[in-house]
Amino acid sequence: MFLPTLSRRERGLLFTFALLALVALFGPALPAADVAIASVFADNRTWHGLPNAMDVLSNLPFLLIGCWGLYRLNRIDRAHQQALAQFPLVPPASDPPDNTLDCAWLFFAGLIATAAGSAFYHLLPDAPRLAADRAGMAVAFAGLIGIAVCERVSQRAGWPAAWFVLTTGLLAAEVVQETGNVLPWALVQFGGMALVLTLALATPMRGAVGLKLGWVIFFYAVAKAFELADHQIYEASGQLISGHSLKHLVAALAGLPVLAALRKLDVSWRGTLLRHNPDAAALTA
């Protein structure tokens, strides 16, 4: 049978996803707040013809960290391919974890999609543009949860978990747009972060890249606090910056722990390569 071949953590993950899906399908409808109206945001100033300029431009860190992450992943991938071609003594067990890296590609691509979707939404806030904003966030959530599952459940479970979250996240964003029921999206966003918090408390699996999930949760929590205090922060700062703009800036920092883990993985793998192939120094530059 299928289930007995799963580990205890994999069965727990499967049960969690099944429970969230059932609640999304059969739970009571949760009406969406009227967040698609520009006036709900504190800072609607125009700068050089750019409407809602600070809420738009504060998405740039998502773009920068997303591109930085994709560059780092490409560097790891190129070095690995060159090593496989030139240095056959590298033990297979030392190879970078494929599923973790695949989920990291999805995460950093999601940060870029988040930057695009959020900027598009804040230019002219309305319900259809909000769906585009949430779609970008769903890609980033999927990648993050996939990495967390690789770290704390199993490598083989990470990629399917990422695809499950990606699919349900995109569907949830569309459900809000079509029906006004925000429950499925709330389950993706807050249920997903509750899952990350739970995984952060679990012991990392052997071969984990060392992602500090606690820092990811910290940045997310601070970003949500800034979002909730949008108007208060805007007034307290002398209308210099709003809580929502700060939310974007801080939420983007959640990509830094993933970057740090990838850098650690890169250094560790290159060290292994040098130990087994002293002539491989050129690849570690």
Secondary structure, DSSP 8 states (H G I E B T S, - for coil): --GGGS-HHHHHHHHHHHHHHHHHHHS---B--STTSGGGSS----BTTBTTHHHHHTTHHHHHHHHHHHHHHHHHHHHHHHHHHH-TTS-GGGS--HHHHHHHHHHHHHHHHHHHHHHHHHHS--HHHHHHHHHHHHHHHHHHHHHHHHHHT-HHHHHHHHHHHHHHHHHHHHHHHHH-B-HHHHIIIIIHHHHHHHHHTS---TT-----HHHHHHHHHHHHHHHHTHHHHHHHTTSS--HHHHHHHHHHTTHHHHHHHHHHHHHHHHHHHHHH-GGGGGGG-
